[in-house]
């Protein structure tokens, strides 16, 4: 109860993974249109009404959910929730808004094709998830956007934006009974259940240990990603432990990878590694943008660090440093209303109680060198990874061939 504000996160199972590959970008487009005009308010009128209340309401689509983020002064929450109801239940899905956003997105995609980092992420998605919806950009492709119609957006909204299965998280200074009564009135006429998500993400056939080279004209830098599929995300299992294990390798500024490639060699402004993912699947990624003239040398250093860490793991001194650093960052982690929202949303997503933080702390203090190094041994073999390089292929290829790894030119 620090500030008289209320923050609300409503998560509705209507994210990008609910789209077919042909309709990639539909959930994201729907979220963008829910931020626009409604049946009774233009976009400008809605913005003004929220501004007068000191409130904000924004819609965004993630892989699994449509997220509605609401921030309000607690005294103005009833009026704010009336506007949320207007936006959520009475979107205009106006052709003018749709065409404008569609054109903006087509332009953004055309611009993104000139961005090496974007191309590297697209290559990783394609190699890790193939032709599934997870292999597509959440914004969609030029083809799926060109083919998209307003009727499809409206149909997706009618089918998927339903209350059953939605999750609501609130951080507020208001007494619980008052808050519950306000939230119960938010959308009394909103009913129904969306179809269940049926998602299959088989691992595509790729050549492990190979370099996948993506050409980009005029690249003073090369983007490098060294990646493999791993275990799905969890809060207190092997995924969490793997994050602790990675801290020393590439999970902080003083990590081995960053000290080598940035501080010692000066190849990059920053190199890192980490485990990421969701409840379906996880990825390990080591990444950096490096000077084009040291692309091969950078990959050599990455592979040297990965091989060494996979075979020998961290030292006792590094384990102690990691414990103390992670402990300090955890202590500050849930200070703001937004951080508290995220914390509670995690609990709902993984169906755990607040005691999971105590369990994590216990794991942090008790995980042995042997346990963490066993995870390094299991997941960090470069021979089970692929290397993505984005840069000027014709200039890079002769140098990369010196690594004596298979080189496959990848078209996106």
Secondary structure, 3 states (H helix, E strand, C coil): CCCCEEEEEEEECCCHHHCCCCCCCHHHHHHHHHCCCECCCCHHHHHHHHHHHCCEEEEEECCCCEEEEEEEEHHHHHHHHHHHHHHHHCECCCHHHHHHHHHHHHHHHHHHCCCHHHHHHHHHHHHHHCCCHHHCCCCCCHHHHHHCCHHHHHHHHHHHCCCECCEEEEEECCCHHHHHHHHHCCCCCCCCECCCCCCCCCCCCCCCCCEEEEECCCCCEEEEEEEEEECCCCCCCHHHHHHHHHHHHHCCCCCHHHHHHHHHCCCEEEEEEEEEECCCCEEEEEEEEEEHHHHHHHHHHHHHHHHHHHHHCCCHHHHHHHHHHHHHHHHCCCCCHHHHHHHHHHHHHHCCCCCHHHHHHHHHHHCCHHHHHHHHHHHCCHHHCEEEEEECHHHHHHHHHHHCCCEEECCC
